[in-house]
Amino acid sequence: MTYLVKDECIKCKLMDCVEVCPVDCFYEGENMLVIDPDECIDCGVCEPECPVDAIVSDAAYDQEDKNKWLKINNKYSKLWPNITKKKEPPKDAEKYKSEKNKYDKYFSEKPGG
């Protein structure tokens, strides 16, 4: 089992989760965060910290969604820089908090920083 960041993080990137992670397994893209599933120790402290419910246990997914988000988190945690301190969210984060299906519309492969 591992925790994964999913669609709700895109364009919000609120980062409350980063502050509580004991193993610093978050990685920052231009408009979302991901968790390295190989580094995650399954402690779950990040999940309740996310105000948009973008972090879930992979056990909470059906197989198709689990595979999609596991691949995304795994791939980009190897490409994007590690983040260990909370930063300010994007100025327009509030606008996107409740929007659905953001991956196809907004996902960026660019690293954050």
C-alpha positions in Angstrom: 0.0 0.0 0.0 1.1 3.6 -0.7 -0.5 7.0 -0.8 -1.0 8.8 -4.1 -1.7 12.3 -5.2 -4.5 12.6 -7.7 -6.4 15.0 -9.9 -7.6 17.3 -7.2 -4.1 18.7 -6.6 -3.7 20.0 -10.1 -3.8 23.8 -10.2 -4.3 23.9 -6.4 -0.9 22.6 -5.0 -1.7 23.7 -1.4 1.2 21.8 0.1 -0.1 21.3 3.7 1.0 17.7 3.1 4.6 18.5 2.6 5.1 19.9 6.1 3.9 16.6 7.8 5.7 14.0 5.7 8.3 12.3 7.9 10.2 10.9 4.9 10.1 13.9 2.5 8.6 11.8 -0.4 6.8 14.7 -2.2 8.0 16.0 -5.5 6.9 19.3 -7.1 5.6 19.8 -10.6 4.6 23.0 -12.2 1.0 22.7 -11.1 0.8 19.6 -8.8 2.7 17.5 -6.3 3.3 13.7 -6.5 4.4 11.1 -3.9 7.2 8.7 -4.7 5.5 5.3 -4.0 8.9 3.7 -3.3 9.7 6.2 -0.6 6.3 6.5 1.0 6.1 4.6 4.3 2.3 4.4 4.3 2.0 6.4 7.5 -1.0 8.3 6.2 -0.3 11.6 8.0 -0.5 13.5 4.7 -4.0 12.4 3.7 -6.0 14.4 6.3 -3.8 17.5 5.8 -5.0 17.9 2.2 -7.8 20.4 2.1 -9.0 19.2 -1.4 -8.8 15.5 -0.7 -6.1 15.0 -3.4 -4.2 12.3 -1.4 -5.6 8.8 -1.0 -4.4 5.3 -0.2 -4.0 3.2 -3.3 -6.2 0.7 -1.6 -9.1 3.2 -2.0 -9.0 3.0 -5.8 -10.5 0.7 -8.3 -7.7 -1.0 -10.3 -7.9 1.2 -13.4 -7.7 4.5 -11.4 -5.0 3.0 -9.1 -2.8 2.1 -12.1 -3.2 5.5 -13.7 -2.3 7.5 -10.6 0.4 5.1 -9.5 2.1 5.5 -12.9 1.8 9.3 -12.7 3.2 9.5 -9.1 6.0 7.0 -9.8 7.1 8.6 -13.1 7.1 12.2 -12.0 8.6 11.6 -8.6 11.7 10.5 -10.5 11.7 13.6 -12.8 10.6 16.5 -10.5 12.5 18.1 -7.6 11.9 16.9 -4.1 10.0 19.4 -1.9 10.4 19.5 1.9 8.9 22.8 2.8 5.5 24.3 2.2 5.3 27.1 -0.3 2.6 29.6 -1.1 -0.1 28.0 -3.3 -0.8 29.4 -6.7 -2.7 32.8 -6.6 -5.7 31.3 -8.4 -5.8 28.0 -6.4 -9.2 28.8 -4.9 -10.7 29.0 -8.4 -9.8 25.4 -9.1 -10.4 23.7 -5.8 -13.7 22.2 -6.7 -13.2 21.7 -10.4 -13.3 18.0 -11.6 -11.3 16.2 -14.2 -8.4 18.6 -14.2 -5.7 16.2 -15.5 -6.8 16.3 -19.1 -7.3 20.0 -19.1 -4.3 21.3 -17.1 -1.7 18.7 -16.2 1.9 19.9 -16.9 4.9 17.7 -17.1 7.2 20.6 -16.3 9.0 20.5 -12.9 8.1 23.0 -10.2 10.5 25.0 -8.3 
